[in-house]
Amino acid sequence: MTATIRQPFFVLALAFVLTAWACNCDSSTGSNGDTKGGDASDGDANGDGDGDDDDGGKKPPGTDGPLTTEIHVVITIDNGYGFGYGSADRINHYFEGQADHGAAGIFYCSTPCESDADCLAACEGPPGTANCPEDLACDEFGTCNHDRRGPETYIVPADAARTNDYLYVIAWSDEAGTQGFIGQFKDDRGWNRIYTGHGAWEVCATGDNYDPPPQGAHLDDTGPPLEDAVLDGVARIGINEWIRRCNLGPDAPEGEKTYSEGWVSIDEANSRGHRLHALSHEAEAGIANFPNLCGRQPEDADRGDAIDPDARWLWYYDAEKITNPDSIFTSSEYLGDFYIFRLPTRVVIAPPG
């Protein structure tokens, strides 16, 4: 079981796949949770991401305009993941991947805080070490996110993404112990709370078997590259190229088909019966460490990195290898990861009713 590396809460210009090193595919950087928005660049003069220089206020709400509110995100994945956002065709803002080993880095709550001094006082280890980085800070969620414990926190700035964008989560596992993805996505007005388990989630299994490094080396794990690259002497297809292939679906030419034959969801399976599966709360109780997730205990309710009880663990279900869908969360079978999960931003910011 591996977990994600923890950072202070990341204001993405949202990216999804985290590490302490922010990378944005437009050669700009997002910021690490103590400021909003970062330096996201999108190739046009007004910074709206659509490539033109002047919107003139003509974009109708809910179609292709900027977000009307921030999106607040809390997520964790067993084993490794990254986080970002962009269009249906590519991730435009991205934090590189990370992975952890051990239950504390995946499931347990971070230290609560009101100031940076609270985080430094609670630090486990001497300053400048992995669990006590020199830039340890109290994030806007009131957590010491750099202590690398449990879920990570993010803010998607309203002016950095668009209503027809997607939030992306890239996930990979070591096929040992447990694996799964869980999180919550809230609009800052308090109108909507979208959880993993919501029907709008999609996943594409790439079939590119990316594994976390062995324990002790996980701090250097940045996950699959955003664009085609050579990692440790191995040529890797980039995440954005995989998104293109996922969008081709079952009609992709030979050599470009993904393991899942495109996007699948909880309700939409592929031709082989593969789909996205959400673990029931009853079944969760029988899986080691899952009940220990930050937010599962009543005393966690006020923690900034607590994930609400309504959220459910997600993973990819390969019906040809696994009979009981709930077994995917503990199976040692290779099931086509790394995965690309995505959720439309419009689902999170839609007005109630």
Buried (B, 14 or more C-beta within 10 A) or exposed (E): BBBBBBBBBBBBBBBBBBBBEBBBBBEBBBBBBBEBBBBBBBEBEBBBBBEEEEBEEEBEEEEBBBBBBBBBBBBBBBBBBBBBBBBEEBBBBBBBBBBBBBBBBBBBBBBBBEEBEBBBEBBEEEEEEBBBBEEBBBBBBBBBBBBBBBBBBBBBBBBBBBBBBBBBBBBBBBBBBBBBBBBBBBBBEEBBBBBBBBEEBBBBBBBBEBBBBEEEEBBEBBBBBBBEEEEEEEEBBBBBBBBBBBBBBEEBEEEEBBBBBBBBBBEEBBEBEBBBBBBEBEBBEEBEBBEBBBBBBEEBEEBBBBBBBBBBBBBBBBBEBBEEBBBBBBBEEBBBBBBBBBBBBBBBBBEEE
